[in-house]
Amino acid sequence: FYGSSGSLKKSKAYLETARNLLQDADDDSDSSVRDIADIEIKLNCSNASSGDVDSLQSRYEETLAKSGRETTLTIDAGVALAKALHSSDRHIEAEKLLANLVATSRRVHGQDHHCTKSAATALQGLTNELLEDPSSTDSEFGDIDGWFKSI
């Protein structure tokens, strides 16, 4: 089925094969390799989960070092990481990262760019979810009401 775990794994395998073929070619394939890496990050982003935090953190840091803060590749990698952080109940880290990504993408690519929309949508979704269920932050802060009462 489209969007299933099996189709995602199959897509990743095809992308890995394509990347290897392009890297073996002697022509100027840097832009093609970047395009494939961009697609890989988008696939990871759509399937980000709490177990992926370490690998997505590494991917984001590598992309940041190689491509810089303002590229679409880095922004997409950051969105994937933020989604995984949120899934791991690391809401504050996710929100800060998304806020920075949105600001960077708006400044560099504009309000209507797909990266800006993706990061802004993720930030809005996280914010809405936390507003609907404020207890979801209890794992980060513990019993805030009890803490204030004890003061």
N, C-alpha and C positions, 0 to 999 in steps of 0.2 A: 504494500500500500504506500501511497505517496505520504511522505512525512514520517514513516515508521522508523523504528530503530534499525531494522534491516536495510532499508533504502538509504539511510544516513551512512551506515557502515560501507555499503557498496559505493556510494558517491565518494566517500573519503578514500577508498581504495583506488578508484579511477583517478582521482586528483593526485594521489601519491605517485601513481604510475606516470601520469602526464608530467608532473614536476621532474621526476627522474629522467624522463626522455628529453625534456627541454634542457636540463642541466648538462646532460651528456652531449648535447648539440654544441657545435663550436661557434654558432652564430650569436648575434646579440639578442639573447633571450631573457635578459633581466626583467623587462617589463612584463613578459608572459609569466615568468616565475612569480612576480609580484601579484599579478592578476589571480593566479592560482592560490597564492597564500591568502589573498583577500577573500576568495570564495571559501577557503577552508575556515577562516575565522568566522565568516557569516554562518557556516554550517554549525560550528561549535557554539556560536552565540544563540542560535535557535534551540539548542539542546543543552544549555548550560545547567549544571546542577551543583549541589553542594560538594560532591566528591571531586569536582573538577577545579577547585580553587587553586591548588598548588600549580597544576599544569597551566591554567589560564593566567595565573600571576606571572609565571615564567615567560609565557608567550607574549604577554603584554610588555614586560620589561625588555625582552629581546626586540620586539617591534619598535618600542620607544627608542631604544639605543640605535637601531639600524635606520629607522625611517623618520624619527623625530616626532614631536608631540602633535603636530598639526595635520598629519596625513590621515586620509580616510582609513587606511589600514590600522593605524594606531587607535583611532577613535573606535572602530568596530571591535578591536581586541579589548579595549577598555570597557565597552558595553557588555561584552561577553563575561569579562571578569566581574563587573558590578552585579550582573544577574546571578552569578554563582555565589558571590558574597552575600547577596540578599537571601538566596536559598539556604545559606549556612547560618542564617540569623545574625549576620554581621551587617546590620542595616545602616549604621552610621557610616561605615567605610564605603558601602555601596552608594549611599546618597552623596557623600562628598566627592567620590570619583565621578559619578554621573553629572553632578553640578559643574565640575571642572570641564568635563567632556563637552557638555552642552555649551558652555561659555566659549570654549576654544573653537568648536565647530561653527557656532554662530559668527564669531569674529572672522574666521578664516574662510569658511565656505558659504556662509549666508543662512538665513532663516529657512529657506525652502530646500536646502540640500538634504539628500537622503540620510546622511550621517547625523545631521542636526536633528532631523525628525525622529530618527531611531533612538538617539540618546535622550531627547526630550520626552518621547513616549515612554521609555523605560523609567525615567525619573518620575514622570507623572504617575505611572502605574505603581511604583514603589511608594510614593507619597500618599496616593489614594488608599492603598492597602494598609498603610500604617495608621491613617486617619480613621479608617473603618474599624480597625482592630488594634487599639493602642496597647493591648496586653502583649502583642507580638514583640514589643521591645523589652519585656520583662526579663528575657534571657540575657540581655546585655546589662540591665540596671538592677536586677533583683527587685525586691519589694520597696519601691520608692516611697509609697505612703507610710510604710512602717519605719523607714529610715527617717522621714521628716518628723513623725510622731515621737521618735526617740530623742530628738534634739531638744 
